[in-house]
Amino acid sequence: MLKRKISYMVISLILMFSLSLTALAADGRTAGTDSRAYANSVVEKELGGTANFNTYDNYIIGVVDMNKIEPLSLGGGYVIVDMGANELILDEEGDDLRVYEKDQIFYGKDTPEKYEVFVSQDMQTWESLGEGLGTDEFDLADSKLSWARYVKIEDKETITTGREPGSDIDAIEALHFGEEPRSAVPVPSTPGFAVVSSVIALVALLFLEKKR
């Protein structure tokens, strides 16, 4: 009877190991190595979790590192990143954006967690690309945009306890990237561009009226 139990345990372990290998092999994705495809800077963030240990901007910036322990833990909050003025996400055939969230299939560790991805050209108008779970890919065609510069990731997890609360975002990669299309309206270099322009125009108008 004991031998039979041991045999069942060995068979179960072999089966679990085989299924894990199959899942990893079926994934077939590899992280890109071109730094231009990845997020350049964090524009804005609001992280949750009183014990959140992973709050530094550099945890989400740059090329994905499979050996890196620290992702940016959202803890029920959100983060907005700038992909770069000449490194925009372009809408081409297939998926255009990949979000690396620590999960069992891609990283071999941690439970995949849910989040929603938004994209924008100017940080004023946002388009949702839908929800992701773990390391996931998104198609810009699901929005009204042919290109995007800013990416917002909003955590959909409600448990914000522990040192790595909520979705743990390691990196954001544009699978198709390039310069702004010539037919596109120029993207302001900063979110406050419109405000500054309006103030300058108002001052100039008042100056002209005074000279009259």
Buried (B, 14 or more C-beta within 10 A) or exposed (E): EEEEEEEEEEEEEEEEEEEEEEEEEEEEEEBBEEEBBBBBEBBEBEBBBEEBEBBEBEBBBBBBEEEBEBBBBBBBBBBBBBBBEEBBBBBBEEBBBBBBBBBBBBBEEBEBBBBBBBBBBBBEEBBBBEEBBBBBBBBBBBBEBBBBBBBBBBBBBEEBEBEBBBBBBBBBBBBBBBEBEEEEEEBBEEBEBEEEEEEEEEEEEEEEEEEE
